[in-house]
Amino acid sequence: MIIKYILTVSALLLGGQLNNDTLFKQTDKTQNVSVSSIFTDSNNIIWAGTESGVITIDLKKKINTTIERVSGGVYSLMEEKATGNIWLVTRTYTMNNHSRNESEALNEVKSLVTKVVDMGKEIWIATKENGIIRYDKHTSEEEVFNKRNTKLPSNSINDIFVDRDNRIWVATDNGVCVKYAHKWKVVKKKVKANAIKSIDNRIWVSGIRQLWEIKDDRVMKTIQTDTLIQTKNISDFEFDKNGNIWVITNKVSVNRDNKWHHFGKNDGFTSIQPTCITIDKYNTVWVGTAGRGIFYYKQEVEREGEDIQTNTQQLLKYDPYNLKLDNRPIVKQEINQHILKSTSFKIFVFDYNEYDRDSVNIYLNEKPILTNHLLTKEGYTFNVNVNPDSTNYIILHAINQGSKPPNTAAIRIKEKDEEGQPTEKRYNLRSDLTSCGAIQLKYRPIEIDED
């Protein structure tokens, strides 16, 4: 992704004052709510966890806000990559599959939950006092990672983040740690780290007064805040579609063109306790607060022609045979073509050569739908939903090459034919550490004879 850092002249007037069209606004029904977490799902719906339940904001319905009561309230929530199901951890220490209305008691989570992330067959739960809990979706088994059995510098976990290479980045009260495969490594010591984000597959971490860029397990760049927030803890931050950095302290601030602007009452932001931030696909900024609900700020996406690519789907739009995922090209010979009869289908994936411990990520366009998966002869089945209005790609991305390169996977696409009978088609894909294999999906609905 090529990001151009430019100043929005229309958003800033003399003296840094915003015009009336670019003020923060407060969402309906949330004025007295305390928000602990917030994120944007793949359908551009805003989800927020609160002390009393869940808030959803559907942007397709002109910012329609729904409040749902959940017993004990909600610490944190996330979207499952493969299915789109929403999972949440409640304040009564239960793991709840919100989409299926199923819940399971958590035995090892005994303190405030700061973050939950999807790892395919597992969910990783960050806690404020008890380290990290690995939760198995199928068996409900829990495993604890803390200072005693890992290199975690603290059991007080503020954030966890999974990058494209399936490395797990951990922000703690006493440093930053990364886990890859079975190895743990401390990459920044003796600092309070609060939040972790990624842009252009680069890792950024926030702390007190600073943000750090980490590359190859080393701090490469530091961004200093200005005097108004220099002594403040940056509890959360986000990058917008223009590459500007938004930070949460005791106020909301944005860095545009290396200049900081701070939002206050004159800008429509009337809370002094912002807690979390997310930015939707239209570049609208959403901020959760303690006791004042959710605020939003609309802004434009700044681009110059077609030079700025923000995700894999846009790159596919221009030239699918020049597709790159994580700088790995997909060569023309490795792209299979499949005509879909339905927008919802199943994928069955397995190792089609000799079992040699191949591990893969599988993407739907730019979105990971199966991560850090060990290919076996027995195989694994999961559901996929696609947009019928565009060409989609299932992409095989090798994590390793097993003991016998390259990485080989067979994918069976299972759906129903015109008579409603199950049908499937198999594709053999290959991927190594320099290239990917893919299946191009085009939707052609079943035609029904009305005579």
C-alpha positions in Angstrom: 0.0 0.0 0.0 1.4 3.4 -1.1 0.3 6.1 1.4 0.7 9.8 0.7 0.8 12.0 3.7 -0.9 15.3 2.7 -2.7 18.0 4.6 -6.4 18.3 4.3 -6.7 22.1 3.7 -10.5 22.0 3.8 -10.4 20.4 7.3 -8.1 23.0 8.9 -8.6 26.7 8.9 -6.4 29.5 10.3 -5.6 28.8 13.9 -6.4 25.1 13.6 -10.2 25.5 13.9 -12.4 23.0 12.1 -15.3 24.1 9.9 -18.9 23.1 10.7 -18.8 20.2 8.2 -15.9 18.5 9.9 -16.9 18.6 13.6 -17.1 15.5 15.8 -20.7 14.3 16.3 -22.2 12.1 19.0 -24.1 9.0 18.0 -27.8 8.6 19.0 -28.7 6.5 22.0 -25.1 6.2 23.4 -24.8 9.6 25.3 -24.3 8.1 28.8 -22.6 4.8 27.8 -19.0 3.8 28.7 -17.2 2.0 25.8 -14.3 -0.4 26.5 -13.6 -1.6 23.0 -14.6 -0.8 19.4 -13.9 -2.2 15.9 -15.1 -2.2 12.3 -16.2 -5.5 10.9 -15.8 -6.7 7.2 -19.3 -5.4 6.4 -18.4 -1.9 7.7 -20.5 -2.3 10.8 -19.2 -0.7 14.0 -19.2 -2.9 17.1 -18.6 -1.6 20.6 -18.3 -3.4 24.0 -19.8 -1.5 26.9 -20.4 -2.0 30.6 -23.9 -3.2 29.9 -23.7 -5.0 26.5 -23.0 -4.5 22.8 -23.6 -1.5 20.5 -23.8 -2.0 16.8 -23.9 0.9 14.3 -25.0 -0.1 10.8 -23.8 2.5 8.3 -26.0 1.1 5.5 -29.0 2.4 7.5 -27.9 6.0 7.9 -26.0 5.4 11.2 -28.6 3.2 12.8 -27.6 2.5 16.4 -28.7 -0.7 18.2 -28.0 -1.4 21.9 -28.1 -5.0 23.1 -28.0 -5.9 26.8 -25.5 -8.6 27.8 -25.4 -9.9 31.3 -22.4 -8.4 33.1 -21.3 -6.3 30.1 -18.6 -6.8 27.5 -14.8 -6.4 27.8 -13.8 -7.0 24.2 -15.1 -8.4 20.9 -13.7 -9.5 17.5 -14.8 -10.9 14.1 -14.0 -14.5 13.2 -12.1 -14.4 9.8 -13.5 -17.6 8.3 -17.2 -17.1 9.1 -17.7 -13.5 10.0 -19.1 -14.6 13.4 -18.7 -12.1 16.2 -17.1 -13.4 19.4 -17.0 -11.5 22.7 -15.7 -11.9 26.2 -18.1 -10.8 28.9 -17.3 -9.2 32.2 -18.6 -12.4 33.9 -15.7 -14.3 32.2 -17.6 -16.1 29.4 -16.7 -16.6 25.8 -19.7 -15.8 23.7 -20.3 -16.6 20.0 -22.7 -13.7 19.5 -23.7 -14.8 16.0 -24.8 -18.2 17.2 -26.0 -17.2 20.6 -23.6 -19.7 22.3 -21.5 -19.1 25.4 -18.9 -21.0 27.4 -17.5 -20.2 30.8 -13.8 -19.2 30.9 -11.8 -20.8 33.8 -8.4 -19.1 33.4 -9.6 -15.6 32.6 -9.7 -14.0 36.1 -9.1 -10.3 35.4 -10.0 -7.5 33.0 -9.8 -8.5 29.4 -8.1 -6.0 27.1 -8.2 -7.7 23.7 -9.3 -10.8 21.8 -7.9 -11.9 18.4 -8.7 -14.7 16.0 -6.1 -17.3 15.2 -8.1 -19.7 13.1 -8.9 -22.6 15.3 -8.1 -20.6 18.4 -8.9 -17.3 20.1 -6.2 -15.5 22.0 -7.3 -13.4 25.0 -5.2 -10.7 26.6 -5.8 -10.0 30.3 -4.7 -7.2 32.6 -3.3 -9.5 35.3 -3.2 -13.1 34.1 -1.1 -12.9 30.9 -2.6 -14.4 27.7 -5.2 -17.2 27.4 -5.3 -19.4 24.3 -8.9 -20.7 23.8 -9.6 -23.6 21.5 -12.9 -23.0 19.7 -13.7 -26.7 19.2 -12.6 -28.2 22.5 -13.0 -25.1 24.8 -9.6 -25.9 26.3 -7.6 -23.1 27.7 -3.8 -22.6 27.9 -2.1 -19.8 29.9 1.0 -17.9 28.7 2.7 -15.7 31.3 6.1 -14.7 32.7 6.7 -18.1 34.2 6.4 -20.2 31.0 7.4 -17.6 28.3 9.6 -14.5 27.8 6.6 -12.2 28.4 8.1 -9.2 30.3 4.8 -8.7 32.2 1.5 -10.5 32.9 -0.3 -7.2 32.4 -1.2 -7.3 28.7 -2.6 -4.2 27.1 -2.9 -5.4 23.5 -2.2 -8.3 21.1 -2.0 -8.1 17.3 -1.5 -10.8 14.6 0.4 -9.7 11.5 0.4 -11.2 8.0 3.1 -13.7 8.9 1.1 -14.9 11.9 3.5 -13.4 14.4 1.7 -12.5 17.6 2.8 -9.1 18.9 2.1 -8.3 22.6 2.1 -4.9 24.3 2.7 -5.2 28.1 3.2 -2.9 31.0 6.9 -3.7 30.8 7.8 -4.0 27.1 6.9 -5.4 23.7 7.2 -9.1 22.9 6.6 -11.1 19.7 5.8 -14.8 19.3 6.5 -16.7 16.0 5.9 -20.5 15.8 7.0 -21.6 19.3 9.5 -18.8 20.0 9.0 -15.7 22.1 11.3 -12.7 21.8 11.3 -9.3 23.7 11.8 -6.5 21.1 11.5 -3.5 23.4 12.2 -3.6 27.2 11.1 -1.6 30.2 8.5 0.6 28.6 4.8 0.7 29.0 3.3 -0.4 25.7 -0.4 0.2 25.1 -1.6 -0.6 21.6 -0.3 -2.3 18.5 -1.3 -1.6 14.9 -0.1 -2.3 11.4 0.2 -0.2 8.2 1.9 -1.5 5.0 2.6 -4.6 7.1 4.8 -2.4 9.4 4.2 -2.7 13.1 3.6 0.4 15.2 3.3 0.5 19.0 2.1 3.3 21.3 3.4 4.1 24.8 3.8 7.2 26.9 4.5 10.3 24.8 5.7 8.2 21.8 4.9 5.8 18.9 7.5 3.3 17.7 7.8 1.6 14.3 9.2 -1.9 14.7 10.8 -3.8 11.8 12.9 -7.0 11.9 12.4 -7.0 15.6 14.1 -3.6 16.1 12.7 -0.1 16.7 13.3 1.7 13.4 11.5 5.0 14.0 10.0 7.0 16.8 7.3 9.7 16.5 7.2 12.2 19.3 4.0 13.9 20.4 3.8 17.6 21.0 3.7 19.4 24.3 0.0 19.2 24.8 0.1 15.4 25.0 3.8 14.8 25.7 3.1 13.7 29.3 0.1 11.6 28.4 -0.3 7.9 27.9 -1.3 7.0 24.3 -3.9 4.3 25.1 -4.9 3.7 21.5 -4.3 4.9 18.0 -5.2 4.3 14.4 -4.0 5.1 10.8 -6.7 6.6 8.5 -6.9 6.0 4.8 -4.7 9.0 4.1 -1.9 7.7 6.3 -2.6 10.2 9.2 -2.1 9.0 12.7 -4.9 9.4 15.2 -4.1 9.0 18.9 -6.1 8.6 22.1 -4.9 10.2 25.3 -7.1 12.4 27.5 -8.2 13.8 24.2 -8.3 12.9 20.5 -5.4 14.1 18.3 -4.3 13.7 14.7 -0.9 14.1 13.1 -1.3 15.6 9.6 1.8 16.5 7.6 3.9 16.2 10.8 1.6 18.7 12.6 -0.6 17.8 15.5 -4.3 18.9 15.9 -6.2 18.3 19.1 -10.0 18.0 19.2 -12.0 19.6 22.0 -15.4 21.1 22.8 -15.1 23.7 20.0 -14.6 20.7 17.6 -17.7 18.9 18.8 -15.7 16.4 21.0 -17.1 17.0 24.5 -15.6 14.0 26.4 -12.4 14.2 28.4 -12.1 10.4 28.6 -11.7 8.8 25.2 -11.0 5.1 25.5 -10.7 3.5 22.0 -10.7 4.3 18.3 -11.6 2.6 15.0 -11.7 3.9 11.4 -14.2 2.5 8.9 -13.7 1.9 5.2 -15.1 5.3 4.3 -12.4 6.9 6.5 -14.8 8.0 9.2 -13.2 8.1 12.7 -15.2 6.5 15.5 -14.1 7.1 19.2 -15.5 5.3 22.2 -15.5 7.2 25.5 -16.1 6.7 29.3 -19.5 7.9 30.1 -20.2 9.8 26.9 -20.8 7.1 24.3 -19.5 7.1 20.8 -18.4 10.1 18.7 -17.6 10.1 14.9 -15.8 12.4 12.6 -16.3 12.3 8.8 -13.4 13.0 6.4 -12.5 12.4 2.8 -10.0 9.9 1.4 -7.2 11.8 -0.4 -5.8 10.1 -3.5 -4.0 11.0 -6.7 -5.4 9.1 -9.7 -4.9 5.3 -9.4 -1.4 5.5 -7.8 -2.6 4.7 -4.3 -3.4 1.1 -3.7 -5.0 0.5 -0.3 -5.6 -3.3 -0.5 -5.2 -6.4 -2.6 -8.7 -6.2 -4.0 -7.8 -2.8 -5.7 -4.7 -4.3 -7.2 -6.6 -7.2 -8.6 -9.0 -4.8 -10.2 -6.4 -3.4 -12.5 -4.3 -6.5 -13.4 -5.0 -9.8 -11.7 -1.8 -11.4 -13.0 0.3 -8.7 -11.4 -1.2 -9.5 -8.0 1.1 -9.5 -5.1 0.3 -10.6 -1.6 3.0 -9.7 1.0 5.3 -9.0 -2.0 4.8 -12.5 -3.3 3.5 -12.6 -6.9 0.9 -15.0 -8.3 2.1 -16.2 -11.7 -0.4 -16.7 -14.4 0.2 -20.5 -14.5 -0.8 -20.7 -10.8 -4.3 -19.1 -11.1 -7.2 -21.6 -11.4 -10.6 -20.4 -12.5 -13.9 -21.5 -10.9 -17.5 -20.5 -11.7 -19.6 -20.2 -8.5 -23.3 -21.0 -8.4 -23.7 -19.5 -5.0 -22.1 -16.7 -2.9 -21.9 -19.0 0.1 -20.0 -22.3 -0.1 -17.6 -24.6 1.8 -13.9 -25.1 1.3 -12.2 -28.3 2.2 -8.4 -28.0 2.3 -5.7 -30.7 2.8 -2.1 -31.7 1.9 -2.3 -33.4 -1.5 1.3 -34.6 -1.6 3.1 -36.5 1.1 2.4 -35.1 4.6 5.5 -33.0 5.5 4.1 -30.4 7.9 3.3 -27.7 5.4 1.7 -24.6 7.1 -0.3 -22.0 5.2 -2.5 -18.9 5.4 -5.5 -18.8 3.1 -6.8 -15.4 1.9 -10.0 -14.2 0.3 -8.6 -11.3 -1.6 -6.8 -9.3 1.0 -8.7 -10.8 4.0 -7.2 -13.8 5.9 -9.8 -16.5 6.3 -7.6 -19.3 7.6 -4.4 -18.5 9.4 -1.4 -20.5 10.6 -3.0 -23.8 9.4 -1.1 -27.1 9.4 -2.1 -29.1 6.3 -3.0 -32.7 7.0 -4.3 -35.6 5.0 -7.6 -35.5 7.0 -8.3 -32.0 5.9 -10.2 -29.1 7.4 -13.6 -27.6 6.3 -14.8 -24.0 6.7 -17.4 -21.7 5.2 -16.8 -18.8 2.8 -19.0 -15.9 1.7 -18.1 -13.7 -1.3 -19.3 -10.5 -2.9 -21.3 -11.5 -6.0 -20.6 -8.1 -7.8 -16.8 -8.6 -8.1 -14.2 -11.2 -9.1 -12.7 -12.8 -6.0 -9.6 -14.8 -5.3 -8.8 -17.6 -2.9 -5.0 -17.3 -2.3 -2.6 -19.9 -0.9 0.2 -18.2 1.1 2.9 -20.5 2.4 4.3 -20.0 5.9 6.9 -22.7 5.4 7.6 -25.4 2.7 7.6 -28.4 5.0 10.3 -31.0 4.6 9.7 -31.3 0.8 9.3 -28.0 -1.0 7.1 -26.5 -2.3 4.1 -26.1 -0.1 1.2 -28.1 -1.7 -2.5 -27.8 -0.8 -5.6 -29.2 -2.4 -8.8 -27.2 -2.1 -12.2 -28.6 -2.8 -15.0 -26.0 -3.4 -18.3 -27.5 -2.2 -21.6 -26.1 -3.2 -25.0 -27.2 -4.7 -26.0 -27.6 -8.4 -29.2 -26.6 -10.2 -31.1 -29.5 -8.6 -29.9 -28.7 -5.1 -27.5 -31.7 -5.1 -24.1 -31.4 -3.5 -21.2 -30.8 -5.9 -17.5 -30.2 -5.5 -14.5 -29.4 -7.6 -10.8 -29.9 -6.6 -7.9 -27.6 -7.3 -4.3 -28.3 -6.5 -2.3 -25.2 -5.4 1.4 -24.6 -4.8 3.1 -21.9 -2.9 6.7 -21.2 -1.8 8.3 -18.4 0.1 8.5 -16.2 -3.1 5.1 -16.9 -4.8 1.5 -17.8 -4.2 -1.2 -20.0 -5.8 -4.8 -18.9 -6.3 -8.3 -19.7 -7.5 -10.2 -17.0 -9.3 -13.9 -17.1 -8.4 -16.6 -15.7 -10.6 -20.2 -15.8 -9.6 -22.8 -17.0 -12.1 -26.2 -17.6 -10.4 -28.3 -20.6 -11.2 -30.9 -19.8 -13.8 -34.5 -21.0 -13.0 -36.9 -21.9 -15.8 -40.2 -20.3 -14.9 -42.2 -22.3 -17.5 
